[in-house]
Amino acid sequence: MDLSRFPRRRYSDGPTPLEFLPHLTRALGGPEIWIKRDDLLGLSPGGNKTRKLEFLVADALQQGCDTLITCGAVQSNHCRLALSAAVKEGLRCRFVIEERVPGSFREDANGNHFLFRLLGVEDLKVVPAGSDLLAAMAEVAQELAASGRKGYVIPTGGSNALGGLGYVACAQELQQQCFQQQVAFDAIVVASGSSGTHGGLLAAVLGDRMRIEVVGIGISREPQQQVPLVQGETQAVLDLLGAGITVQPEQICCVGGFWQPRYSVPNARMVEAVQLLARTEAILLDPVYTGKAMAGLIGLCRQGRFRRGQRVLFLHTGGAPALFAYTDAVSGRQQLAP
Ligand SMILES: *Cc1c(COP(=O)(O)O)cnc(C)c1O
């Protein structure tokens, strides 16, 4: 599929590393486990939102906008990375922050919240869980317009058709690396949230007929709710690219059971996964997304869903700054649900 007609800014230098994880593989005793280090993408530090923002910010600049407006949770990596891209481009940036867990917004918080302030967010509006975020962002855009400015609204997680192109680009990059490194994977395991990453990858796999299963580990929803979301995103990306393909729900693999008790709230399996990766491979996962996604991969190995003789790729989508907002949980000082 041809991405070359879409304007794109570059925030990273070259492909992210594709590496075998020998110690983790030995510790689990199942399939060969590899990782693609999208946590080493550019910006502050980078993650999956870096790739989406390359297309979204290029569009904002083409439209002559001067301010990025986006939304996210109190520890949003996406907000932090949109702000970082804005800084690099000489744009300003405003957030609508959804307090998904009541009482979780704290002005003195560490992690991404600290970085919002350090990177110089222009304004930040906190709204309660379940608010209409698109409407709240439209309001911010109107305020800017009233003073002669022009805002560019980026939806939750940067997950629209244009943002999803970032993960079509990632899949194409991976395809090249597999060819260069002479390696093939049975499955790619990824955190599935606002679905731009999962949907973008799946659009590329279907559109380019790659033979690899995309397994999304839900970090906020069970498959019943997540599959339609991923289906919508995948279809939007395929349509934007003119692929002429209709994605069916049976082609979407979402795994539940690893995100509970709720989005962003720690559980014991996440802590086990974060500690295991740190102590076997010196790789930092995050408590909200990649820790739970890796817990999913570990769980699928233990269930025999992934077996010895197979090769599985974990896509590291970033997020490590949030570790510093969850030190009590991750260090094992808190009693947690399994
Ligand atoms: C946003 C995010 C995800 C989820 O990606 P989506 O495209 O929203 O599904 C995964 N990992 C990290 C670190 C994130 O910040």
The ligand as an SDF file (V2000), in Angstrom:
LIG
                    3D

 15 15  0  0  0  0  0  0  0  0999 V2000
   -1.7020    4.9270   23.6060 C   0  0  0  0  0  0  0  0  0  0  0  0
   -0.8150    3.8030   23.9880 C   0  0  0  0  0  0  0  0  0  0  0  0
   -1.1060    2.4770   23.6130 C   0  0  0  0  0  0  0  0  0  0  0  0
   -2.3750    2.0970   22.9230 C   0  0  0  0  0  0  0  0  0  0  0  0
   -2.3560    2.3940   21.5530 O   0  0  0  0  0  0  0  0  0  0  0  0
   -3.7190    2.7000   20.7990 P   0  0  0  0  0  0  0  0  0  0  0  0
   -3.2910    3.0350   19.4300 O   0  0  0  0  0  0  0  0  0  0  0  0
   -4.3800    3.8190   21.5260 O   0  0  0  0  0  0  0  0  0  0  0  0
   -4.5490    1.4660   20.8520 O   0  0  0  0  0  0  0  0  0  0  0  0
   -0.2000    1.4940   23.9180 C   0  0  0  0  0  0  0  0  0  0  0  0
    0.9230    1.7720   24.6040 N   0  0  0  0  0  0  0  0  0  0  0  0
    1.2260    3.0130   25.0050 C   0  0  0  0  0  0  0  0  0  0  0  0
    2.4730    3.2200   25.7810 C   0  0  0  0  0  0  0  0  0  0  0  0
    0.3670    4.0730   24.7110 C   0  0  0  0  0  0  0  0  0  0  0  0
    0.6840    5.3030   25.1290 O   0  0  0  0  0  0  0  0  0  0  0  0
  1  2  1  0
  2  3  1  0
  2 14  2  0
  3  4  1  0
  3 10  2  0
  4  5  1  0
  5  6  1  0
  6  7  2  0
  6  8  1  0
  6  9  1  0
 10 11  1  0
 11 12  2  0
 12 13  1  0
 12 14  1  0
 14 15  1  0
M  END
$$$$
